[in-house]
């Protein structure tokens, strides 16, 4: 799934807010989905998470 417009981002923000999450969480998801695959893989590196050895 790729986010390509601000209306899609606004939709995700509203869905997250309605489900008890913050609009910020929806915005972060939309921003992540709009990144090229290469950028996402580096942005979400598992070895950056605490408790997971590199």
Buried (B, 14 or more C-beta within 10 A) or exposed (E): EEBEEEEBBBBBBEEBBEEEBEBEBBBBBBEEBBBEEEEEEEEEEEEEEEEEEE
